[in-house]
Amino acid sequence: MQNNQAIPFNKDNFKQIFSVKFLLVIAISVPSAIVADYLSLPLAWFLGPMLATSIGALVGLKIIIPRIILSSILILLGLYIGNYIDKDLFSQIHEWALTSVIMLFYILISIFVVSKYLQKYSNYEKKTSIFSSAPGALGPLMILAEDQKSDLSHVATSHLIRLIIIITIFPFFVNSYYVEGQLQEVQQNFENQNIYHLFILIIFSIILILFFNKIKFPAALLAGTLVASGILQITEIASYKISPDIVDYCLLILGSSVGCRFANKTFYEISKNAFHSLVATFLLVFLGLLAAYVASLVIDKNIFSLILSYCPGGIYEVAVIAIFFDLDPEFVAFHHIIRLLLILLIVPIILSLNKKNYL
């Protein structure tokens, strides 16, 4: 049974920190990160561990990232993105409403086009093709897919192949064509800050995370920390800037967590779905690029920020790319939260229409 706790405080999760499975992840991830860094790969401390643990999982290694560790890392990333939130941000919100409408049409068109392709050219039945074509939200969709008696293996494999392809290629793409930004230290004195403000920020974040998790709000860890950061900093109750140095430590764990998702899968299982998953990924990325272009006509944003905002990858993984290249992480994170909300709203409606033979 899936554990839906946002912050999994229980004995079993703490035990996993000292397990052989997690120690094996560290033993694989650290050397692979060093090698990737030596080769000057973009986002080396993310891509190296991700690719190494993916291969390790597929060859049968028993590896795991303890959820308490992963949750802590995701909270830190959320707090870091909170660095970008200030009063000036709210002057742009009305423009974000327009780009959110574009997101709605992107999701609708993506699900229609990709699901039709999967139905016609693969062996995916209709409901499975709908779940497989959604541009994100794998976790919640897996629960819904299980309830709808869809093929969970096809759904999971399609999303995971897409995630690996996108998160591997996009850093190279951005690194090649976007030369202005790399993770830069904002002119801040990170040492002389009020430590009590950090405690207030963490406590308020945890309260909101638990609340969002209770009402089943998507990406509760990210949403909770962003809302907490925004409220406290804008009201000037508490302000604490997280140092960019923390990002490097987050990258290794987050990259490894992506690879660990291939646990209990085989190369054969991946390969038999690979071609159609590649085509589906191409279609989703192409439609995302079109959406980014349309958005560029209504908002004055860096085109790479827009491309990442409409990228059909994992919310935290894409946020890491936005952080690393300093591409408006708060804007990108906002749109991926909107994307998750819209997917979770739209997919059940599409399934209902499908059941009534309207589609």
Secondary structure, 3 states (H helix, E strand, C coil): CCCCCCCCCCHHHHHHCCCHHHHHHHHHHHHHHHHHHHCCCCCHHHHHHHHHHHHHHHCCCCCCCCHHHHHHHHHHHHHHHHHHCCHHHHHHHHHHHHHHHHHHHHHHHHHHHHHHHHHHHCCCCHHHHHHHHCCCCHHHHHHHHHHCCCCHHHHHHHHHHHHHHHHHHHHHHHHHHCCCCCCCCCCCCCCCCCHHHHHHHHHHHHHHHHHHHHCCCCCHHHHHHHHHHHHHHHCCCCCCCCCCHHHHHHHHHHHHHHHHCCCCCCHHHHHHCHHHHHHHHHHHHHHHHHHHHHHHCCCCCCHHHHHHHCCCCCHHHHHHHHHHCCCCHHHHHHHHHHHHHHHHHHHHHHHHHHHCCCC
